[in-house]
Amino acid sequence: MFVRVFLNGESQELPAPATIQTAVEHLGLSDRHLVAELNLEIFPRDAWEKKNLSDGDHLEFIGFVGGGTS
């Protein structure tokens, strides 16, 4: 059984039941500093394992990049 969601704009199937954390692991992003937006709502990292995904959900991950000039 799968759940079909849109991850960063692309249709993906994840094994059900799926959470935001499942999607992070599926994409290989576990070691990154990310923000998760699910259906236009920001979810804190401590909620990722608890928030189940449903068919048709739109999930976006936004990463942070350090840097700058001195």
Residue frames as qw, qx, qy, qz and C-alpha x, y, z in Angstrom:
[[0.000, 0.890, 0.456, 0.000, 0.00, 0.00, 0.00],
 [0.448, 0.105, 0.042, 0.887, 1.27, 3.46, -0.90],
 [0.028, 0.852, 0.339, -0.398, 0.39, 7.09, -0.37],
 [0.521, 0.450, 0.300, 0.660, 0.86, 9.42, -3.36],
 [0.217, -0.856, -0.179, 0.433, 2.07, 12.92, -2.46],
 [0.499, 0.790, -0.021, 0.355, 3.78, 15.81, -4.18],
 [0.686, -0.539, 0.014, 0.488, 7.32, 16.20, -2.82],
 [0.223, -0.541, 0.266, 0.766, 8.90, 19.47, -3.86],
 [0.450, 0.523, -0.173, -0.703, 6.49, 19.62, -6.77],
 [0.386, 0.281, -0.812, -0.334, 7.00, 16.06, -8.05],
 [0.869, -0.192, -0.062, -0.452, 4.54, 13.20, -7.63],
 [0.175, 0.406, -0.870, 0.217, 5.99, 10.46, -5.42],
 [0.831, -0.319, -0.358, -0.284, 4.73, 7.24, -3.86],
 [0.056, -0.502, 0.718, -0.479, 5.72, 6.48, -0.29],
 [0.409, -0.173, -0.895, 0.045, 5.02, 3.29, 1.64],
 [0.484, -0.547, -0.063, -0.680, 1.90, 3.74, 3.78],
 [0.097, -0.955, -0.273, 0.056, 1.51, 4.79, 6.46],
 [0.577, 0.338, -0.041, 0.742, 3.86, 7.67, 5.72],
 [0.312, -0.847, -0.239, 0.359, 4.87, 10.66, 7.81],
 [0.223, 0.953, -0.206, 0.005, 6.90, 13.77, 7.09],
 [0.435, -0.635, 0.631, 0.097, 9.87, 11.91, 8.60],
 [0.788, 0.179, 0.575, 0.129, 9.29, 9.01, 6.19],
 [0.544, 0.822, 0.127, 0.107, 9.55, 11.46, 3.28],
 [0.115, -0.896, 0.427, 0.032, 12.78, 12.95, 4.66],
 [0.611, -0.348, 0.701, 0.121, 14.32, 9.48, 4.87],
 [0.749, 0.475, 0.456, 0.075, 12.99, 8.51, 1.41],
 [0.418, 0.898, -0.039, 0.132, 14.75, 11.53, -0.11],
 [0.801, 0.038, -0.209, 0.559, 17.97, 10.93, 1.84],
 [0.077, 0.731, -0.052, 0.676, 17.77, 14.29, 3.62],
 [0.714, -0.589, -0.370, 0.078, 18.04, 13.12, 7.23],
 [0.652, -0.270, -0.136, 0.695, 21.35, 14.89, 7.83],
 [0.208, 0.416, 0.213, 0.859, 20.22, 18.31, 6.54],
 [0.025, 0.364, 0.455, -0.812, 18.81, 21.36, 8.31],
 [0.048, -0.328, -0.702, -0.631, 15.34, 21.63, 6.81],
 [0.391, 0.169, 0.362, -0.829, 11.97, 23.25, 7.19],
 [0.095, 0.259, 0.927, 0.254, 8.93, 21.18, 6.22],
 [0.385, 0.195, 0.064, -0.900, 5.85, 22.77, 4.71],
 [0.115, 0.242, 0.956, 0.118, 2.80, 20.53, 4.34],
 [0.034, 0.700, 0.656, 0.280, -0.17, 21.97, 2.46],
 [0.101, 0.722, 0.024, 0.684, 1.10, 25.52, 3.12],
 [0.619, -0.755, 0.050, -0.212, 1.59, 24.91, 6.87],
 [0.295, 0.605, -0.667, 0.319, 5.03, 24.81, 8.51],
 [0.901, -0.376, -0.192, -0.096, 5.67, 21.80, 10.76],
 [0.223, -0.789, 0.556, -0.136, 8.42, 21.80, 13.40],
 [0.413, 0.392, -0.821, -0.026, 10.90, 18.93, 13.30],
 [0.178, -0.111, 0.866, -0.455, 9.54, 17.39, 16.51],
 [0.661, 0.291, 0.346, -0.599, 6.16, 16.89, 14.77],
 [0.406, 0.458, -0.633, -0.474, 7.52, 15.13, 11.66],
 [0.103, 0.080, -0.991, 0.024, 7.18, 11.60, 13.04],
 [0.244, 0.339, 0.736, -0.533, 3.62, 12.27, 14.22],
 [0.444, 0.527, 0.011, -0.725, 2.13, 13.93, 11.12],
 [0.602, 0.190, 0.757, 0.168, 0.70, 11.34, 8.73],
 [0.115, 0.309, -0.445, -0.833, 0.59, 12.09, 5.02],
 [0.614, 0.429, 0.583, -0.315, -2.51, 11.59, 2.87],
 [0.525, 0.358, 0.589, 0.499, -2.99, 11.08, -0.86],
 [0.226, 0.812, 0.333, 0.422, -2.65, 14.39, -2.68],
 [0.443, -0.825, -0.057, 0.347, -0.72, 16.21, 0.06],
 [0.506, 0.759, -0.135, 0.387, 1.82, 18.80, -1.04],
 [0.727, -0.612, 0.031, 0.309, 5.06, 18.59, 0.94],
 [0.458, 0.796, -0.198, 0.341, 7.95, 20.98, 0.42],
 [0.761, -0.454, -0.079, 0.456, 11.36, 20.86, 2.08],
 [0.228, 0.930, -0.118, 0.265, 13.38, 24.03, 2.32],
 [0.839, -0.162, -0.179, 0.488, 17.08, 23.78, 3.18],
 [0.190, -0.968, 0.089, 0.138, 19.46, 26.29, 4.66],
 [0.786, 0.346, -0.073, 0.508, 22.84, 27.15, 3.23],
 [0.446, -0.792, -0.022, 0.416, 25.46, 28.98, 5.24],
 [0.637, 0.258, 0.226, 0.690, 27.97, 31.34, 3.82],
 [0.015, -0.983, -0.164, 0.085, 28.58, 34.94, 3.06],
 [0.563, 0.585, -0.192, 0.552, 31.46, 37.30, 2.76],
 [0.614, -0.530, -0.307, 0.498, 33.79, 38.62, 5.38]]
